[in-house]
Amino acid sequence: MLEIDYANVKLNNVAPRFSYLITTTDDMIIYKAPLCNVYRINRNTKNEYYIVDTKKSYTEETVPITPFNREKAGIDNIIKFKNQYIGNNSNDSHLIDSLPLSEYGYVFEIDSENLGLTIDYQITDWYINENQYLEKCLLYNAVSIFSLIDNVQEITFNFSSNSYKINRKQVQNLYPNYNDIISNGINKNNFNKYLENKMNDNEFIKSTFNKIFVN
């Protein structure tokens, strides 16, 4: 029965049935089971995700926590959309669809002449900015897109009330440790260290966003 429960947890991203201890915090629910520990992050939100810790190596303090759905937007998933060129519509679409904000609906277009990407989101920007969620999404999306699509030079994020523009030079010159993220292709550990893990640092988000984005 324990093996079946463990397999169900791994395959279906659900809480284990046979937990001997359940702890609830502001950010997560932790299930301690005989064969693994399970962390339910962003519980009861649209960005809920599970981390199944079979080695029981994480603690509440060290488990990776991001405001996004990590299974969808994390580097382990989006790295498969690495591409040299913008304009591969299927690849571009799958990448944007995996990134934060896609849950609100969007359309996008390519500027082939200027190697630009415009994404129109079907939401008002201020409506989704509780706890700096908008700034976190735009930073994460911009760095992800510039890291994964080699020749894209500029991105415009449009909302019903505002537009935010950013170009590759701004990211290269002003986003801390950007070159470490893209060293030797994509360095996953550095991506998590310098991008994903920064998404809960509100001071970093505020200073970096205001430095590199043009509204």
Buried (B, 14 or more C-beta within 10 A) or exposed (E): EEEEBBEBBBEEBBBBBBBEEBEEEEBBBBBBBEBBBBBBBBBEEEBBBBBBBEEEEBEEEEBBBBBBBBBBBBBEBBBEBBBEEBBBEEBBBEBBEBBBBBBBEBEBEBBEEEBBBBBBBEBBBEEBEEEBBBBBBBBBBBBBBBBBBEEBBBBBBBBEEEEBBBBBEBBEEEBBEBEEBBEEEBBBEBBBBBBBBBBBEEEBBEEBBEEBBEE
